[in-house]
Amino acid sequence: MSEVSTKGNILQRFSLDGKIALVTGSSRGIGLSLARALAEAGALVVLNGRNEEQLGVARRQLHDLGLSMETECFDVTDEVAVEESIQRIESSLGPIDILINNAGMQRRVPLTDVELSTWQEVLNTNLTSAFLVGRTVARGMISRQRGKIINIGSVQSSLARPSIAPYASSKGAMVMLTRSMCAEWSADNIQVNAIAPGYFNTELTRALVDDEEFSRWLCQRTPANRWGRVEELQGMAVMLASEASSFITGQVMYVDGGMTAVV
């Protein structure tokens, strides 16, 4: 049985000093915000994406804030690229202590019109990537008997809406992937949890934010009566990445302004 340190005061247990973190899909939006939070808590963070130029812009933005960042450009749906890139990260920087599986995409199409290629593209990006990166990183975590994995779900992990069946299916499955990782790896002192955001104002939701009718419906549907701000996900990410969450595993943390709590 692995021992869990309880030394230091509570604030020290939230520190990520000396930790190495990989955040997939972190060149913008929620991923970039979470990467910033981990870095502010002391971690050396590796940004990931498929666009080298976008990664460079994100890295410069965070460097301008005095935060130390590295980048690793690879496709999280490519098994060979995942294994090679993680080996490169760990060879150059050290073992990955924290993984956030954030890479994701959306395609809004009525279910009867969804092409098989679209279905597969969304599931590969949102779900299979978390399996591939999680499996590869976990092998090292198991050998070291420590690690933190955070999978990014959604309110659509439990709530459906028209025209987003591939996305909702992938995010529902992310919950069971999280629980399966918990079932297999918790005895190795690896805590695996999911953060399920509600509706947040990001580049990817800009069309919905600008849609007055949808925004009005969303605010009425959400007890907090507003869209979320990406920085409001940061505290949960730091907590789940830190020793403060050493006995929390297999859980889905909804950060949604109360949306999933009411009808």
C-alpha positions as CSV (number, residue, x, y, z in Angstrom):
1,M,0.0,0.0,0.0
2,S,1.4,3.4,-1.0
3,E,1.9,6.0,1.7
4,V,0.4,9.4,1.1
5,S,2.3,12.4,2.7
6,T,0.3,14.6,5.0
7,K,3.2,16.9,5.9
8,G,2.8,20.7,5.7
9,N,-0.2,23.0,6.2
10,I,-3.2,22.8,3.9
11,L,-2.0,25.5,1.5
12,Q,1.3,23.7,1.0
13,R,-0.7,20.6,-0.1
14,F,-2.1,22.6,-3.0
15,S,1.3,23.5,-4.2
16,L,2.6,22.0,-7.5
17,D,6.2,23.0,-7.0
18,G,8.6,20.7,-8.8
19,K,5.8,18.9,-10.7
20,I,5.7,18.3,-14.5
21,A,2.4,18.6,-16.2
22,L,1.1,17.9,-19.7
23,V,-2.1,19.5,-20.8
24,T,-3.4,18.4,-24.2
25,G,-5.3,20.8,-26.5
26,S,-3.8,23.7,-24.6
27,S,-3.0,26.3,-27.2
28,R,-6.2,28.2,-26.4
29,G,-9.5,28.3,-24.5
30,I,-10.0,26.1,-21.5
31,G,-6.8,24.1,-22.0
32,L,-4.7,27.2,-22.0
33,S,-6.4,28.5,-18.9
34,L,-5.8,25.2,-17.0
35,A,-2.2,25.2,-18.1
36,R,-1.8,28.7,-16.7
37,A,-3.3,27.7,-13.4
38,L,-1.0,24.7,-13.0
39,A,2.0,26.9,-13.8
40,E,0.9,29.6,-11.3
41,A,0.7,26.8,-8.7
42,G,4.4,25.9,-9.4
43,A,4.3,23.2,-12.1
44,L,6.4,23.1,-15.2
45,V,3.7,22.8,-17.9
46,V,4.0,21.3,-21.4
47,L,1.5,22.8,-23.8
48,N,0.2,20.5,-26.5
49,G,-1.6,21.0,-29.8
50,R,-1.4,20.2,-33.5
51,N,-0.6,23.7,-34.7
52,E,3.0,24.8,-34.0
53,E,2.3,28.4,-34.6
54,Q,-0.7,28.5,-32.2
55,L,1.4,26.8,-29.5
56,G,4.1,29.4,-30.0
57,V,1.6,32.2,-29.5
58,A,0.3,30.6,-26.3
59,R,3.7,30.0,-25.0
60,R,4.7,33.6,-25.5
61,Q,1.5,34.8,-23.8
62,L,2.3,32.8,-20.7
63,H,6.0,33.8,-20.8
64,D,4.9,37.4,-20.8
65,L,3.1,36.6,-17.5
66,G,6.3,35.3,-16.0
67,L,5.3,31.6,-16.3
68,S,7.6,28.9,-17.5
69,M,6.2,26.7,-20.4
70,E,7.4,24.1,-22.8
71,T,5.5,23.0,-25.9
72,E,5.2,19.6,-27.6
73,C,3.3,19.6,-31.0
74,F,1.7,16.2,-31.7
75,D,-1.6,14.7,-32.7
76,V,-3.2,13.1,-29.6
77,T,-5.1,10.6,-31.9
78,D,-2.0,9.2,-33.4
79,E,-0.7,6.3,-31.2
80,V,2.9,6.4,-32.5
81,A,3.1,10.2,-32.1
82,V,1.7,10.0,-28.6
83,E,4.2,7.4,-27.5
84,E,7.2,9.2,-29.1
85,S,6.2,12.6,-27.8
86,I,5.7,11.4,-24.2
87,Q,9.0,9.7,-24.3
88,R,10.6,12.9,-25.6
89,I,9.0,15.0,-22.9
90,E,10.1,12.6,-20.1
91,S,13.6,12.2,-21.5
92,S,14.2,16.0,-21.7
93,L,12.2,17.3,-18.7
94,G,11.5,14.4,-16.4
95,P,8.6,12.2,-15.5
96,I,5.1,13.5,-16.0
97,D,3.4,13.9,-12.7
98,I,0.1,15.5,-13.9
99,L,-1.9,14.9,-17.1
100,I,-4.9,16.8,-18.2
101,N,-6.7,15.3,-21.1
102,N,-8.4,18.3,-22.5
103,A,-8.1,18.0,-26.3
104,G,-11.6,18.1,-27.8
105,M,-13.8,19.3,-30.7
106,Q,-17.4,19.8,-31.6
107,R,-19.5,19.2,-34.7
108,R,-23.1,20.5,-34.6
109,V,-25.1,18.3,-37.0
110,P,-28.6,16.6,-36.7
111,L,-28.1,13.0,-35.8
112,T,-29.7,11.7,-39.0
113,D,-27.2,13.7,-41.0
114,V,-24.0,12.8,-39.1
115,E,-21.5,11.1,-41.4
116,L,-19.6,8.2,-40.1
117,S,-16.4,10.1,-40.7
118,T,-17.7,13.0,-38.5
119,W,-18.7,10.6,-35.8
120,Q,-15.3,8.9,-35.8
121,E,-13.4,12.2,-35.9
122,V,-15.2,13.6,-32.8
123,L,-14.9,10.3,-30.8
124,N,-11.2,10.0,-31.7
125,T,-10.4,13.5,-30.7
126,N,-12.5,13.7,-27.5
127,L,-12.3,10.1,-26.2
128,T,-9.7,7.9,-27.9
129,S,-7.0,10.6,-27.4
130,A,-7.6,10.4,-23.6
131,F,-7.2,6.7,-23.8
132,L,-4.0,6.8,-25.8
133,V,-2.3,9.6,-23.8
134,G,-3.6,8.4,-20.5
135,R,-2.5,4.8,-21.1
136,T,1.0,5.9,-22.1
137,V,1.5,8.3,-19.3
138,A,0.0,5.9,-16.7
139,R,2.6,3.3,-17.4
140,G,5.3,5.5,-16.0
141,M,3.1,6.7,-13.2
142,I,2.5,3.1,-12.1
143,S,6.2,2.4,-12.0
144,R,6.7,5.5,-9.9
145,Q,3.6,4.8,-7.7
146,R,2.2,8.3,-8.1
147,G,0.3,10.5,-10.5
148,K,-2.7,12.7,-11.2
149,I,-4.9,12.4,-14.3
150,I,-7.7,14.8,-15.0
151,N,-10.1,14.1,-17.9
152,I,-12.2,17.0,-19.2
153,G,-15.8,16.0,-19.6
154,S,-18.8,18.3,-20.0
155,V,-22.4,18.9,-18.8
156,Q,-23.1,16.8,-21.9
157,S,-21.5,13.9,-20.0
158,S,-25.0,13.6,-18.5
159,L,-27.3,16.0,-20.4
160,A,-28.2,15.7,-24.1
161,R,-29.1,18.4,-26.6
162,P,-30.1,18.2,-30.2
163,S,-27.4,18.3,-32.9
164,I,-24.4,17.3,-30.8
165,A,-24.8,13.5,-30.5
166,P,-21.2,12.6,-31.3
167,Y,-19.9,15.2,-28.7
168,A,-22.4,14.1,-26.0
169,S,-21.6,10.4,-26.6
170,S,-17.9,11.1,-26.3
171,K,-18.2,13.1,-23.1
172,G,-20.6,10.5,-21.6
173,A,-18.0,7.8,-22.4
174,M,-15.3,10.0,-20.8
175,V,-17.0,9.5,-17.5
176,M,-16.7,5.7,-17.8
177,L,-13.1,5.9,-19.0
178,T,-12.3,8.0,-15.9
179,R,-14.0,5.4,-13.6
180,S,-12.2,2.6,-15.4
181,M,-8.8,4.3,-15.0
182,C,-9.7,4.8,-11.3
183,A,-10.6,1.1,-11.0
184,E,-7.3,-0.1,-12.5
185,W,-4.8,2.5,-11.2
186,S,-5.9,3.9,-7.8
187,A,-4.1,1.2,-5.9
188,D,-0.9,2.5,-7.6
189,N,-1.5,5.9,-5.9
190,I,-2.8,7.5,-9.1
191,Q,-5.8,9.6,-8.7
192,V,-8.0,9.9,-11.8
193,N,-10.9,12.4,-11.9
194,A,-13.0,14.3,-14.4
195,I,-13.9,18.0,-14.6
196,A,-17.2,18.5,-16.4
197,P,-17.6,22.2,-17.4
198,G,-20.9,23.8,-18.1
199,Y,-21.2,26.5,-20.7
200,F,-18.1,28.7,-20.8
201,N,-17.4,31.8,-22.9
202,T,-14.5,30.7,-25.1
203,E,-13.4,31.0,-28.7
204,L,-15.1,27.7,-29.5
205,T,-18.5,28.9,-28.1
206,R,-18.4,32.4,-29.6
207,A,-21.2,31.7,-32.0
208,L,-23.4,30.6,-29.1
209,V,-22.4,33.5,-26.9
210,D,-23.3,35.9,-29.7
211,D,-26.7,34.2,-30.3
212,E,-29.0,36.3,-28.2
213,E,-31.8,33.7,-28.1
214,F,-29.5,30.9,-27.0
215,S,-27.7,33.1,-24.4
216,R,-31.0,34.1,-23.0
217,W,-32.1,30.5,-22.8
218,L,-28.8,29.4,-21.2
219,C,-28.9,32.1,-18.5
220,Q,-32.5,31.1,-17.7
221,R,-31.5,27.4,-17.6
222,T,-28.5,28.0,-15.3
223,P,-29.1,28.9,-11.6
224,A,-26.0,31.2,-11.7
225,N,-27.8,33.1,-14.5
226,R,-24.7,33.5,-16.7
227,W,-22.0,32.0,-18.8
228,G,-18.9,30.6,-17.0
229,R,-15.5,32.2,-17.2
230,V,-12.6,29.9,-18.0
231,E,-10.7,31.1,-14.9
232,E,-13.5,29.6,-12.8
233,L,-12.2,26.1,-13.8
234,Q,-8.7,26.8,-12.5
235,G,-9.2,26.1,-8.8
236,M,-10.8,22.7,-9.4
237,A,-7.9,21.7,-11.7
238,V,-5.2,22.8,-9.2
239,M,-7.0,20.9,-6.4
240,L,-7.3,17.7,-8.4
241,A,-3.7,18.0,-9.5
242,S,-2.3,18.5,-6.0
243,E,-1.9,16.4,-2.9
244,A,-4.9,18.1,-1.5
245,S,-7.0,15.5,-3.5
246,S,-5.0,12.4,-2.4
247,F,-8.2,10.5,-1.5
248,I,-10.4,11.8,-4.3
249,T,-10.5,9.5,-7.4
250,G,-13.0,8.3,-9.9
251,Q,-15.2,11.4,-9.4
252,V,-16.8,13.8,-11.9
253,M,-16.7,17.4,-10.7
254,Y,-19.4,19.5,-12.4
255,V,-18.4,23.2,-12.7
256,D,-21.6,24.4,-14.4
257,G,-23.2,27.2,-12.3
258,G,-25.7,24.7,-11.1
259,M,-27.1,23.5,-14.4
260,T,-27.0,19.8,-13.6
261,A,-28.5,20.3,-10.2
262,V,-31.9,21.6,-11.3
263,V,-34.7,20.8,-13.8
